[in-house]
Amino acid sequence: MSKYIRYEKKLPPCNIDELMDLREVWSTSSNDQNDKSDEKFNILNKKVEKLEQQINDKKQENDDLKETLKNANESHDEIKTKLNSTIKVKKNIFL
């Protein structure tokens, strides 16, 4: 129907009430596209927020693991130092 109105500038032979009904429910494609675009944009924003949260969680987990590794290395160094001094003492006893 819209092609008659837009291009030929004349109405098709039908009841004017039908045309009025059509006009009331008519929606432009740009409005529909905007609504769909907004919906897609919102969905993508939610996905981005979720991914950013996951990245932050992984960063925190990584920092926690680094701290655990640092503590383990410090403990290892302490144990190694004690063991080396015990070995030196034992060597001196046997020599």
CORVEN-V593777 format. One record per residue. NEAR is the number of other ideal C-beta (glycine too) atoms within 10 Angstrom. D_CENTER is the distance of its C-alpha to the mean C-alpha in whole Angstrom. Layout:
NEAR D_CENTER
NEAR D_CENTER
//
This chain:
13 44
9 42
8 43
14 47
13 46
8 44
8 46
9 50
7 50
8 52
11 51
11 51
6 54
11 53
8 53
8 51
8 50
11 48
16 47
9 46
11 44
12 42
10 41
7 40
6 37
10 37
8 33
9 32
7 30
8 28
9 27
10 26
10 24
11 23
11 22
10 20
10 18
10 17
10 16
10 14
10 13
10 12
10 10
10 8
10 7
10 7
10 4
10 3
10 5
10 4
10 3
10 5
10 7
10 7
10 9
10 11
10 12
10 13
10 15
10 17
10 18
10 19
10 21
10 22
10 23
10 25
10 27
10 28
10 29
10 31
10 33
10 34
10 35
10 37
10 39
10 39
10 41
10 43
10 44
10 45
10 47
10 49
10 50
10 51
10 53
10 54
10 55
10 57
9 59
10 60
9 61
8 63
7 65
5 66
5 67
//
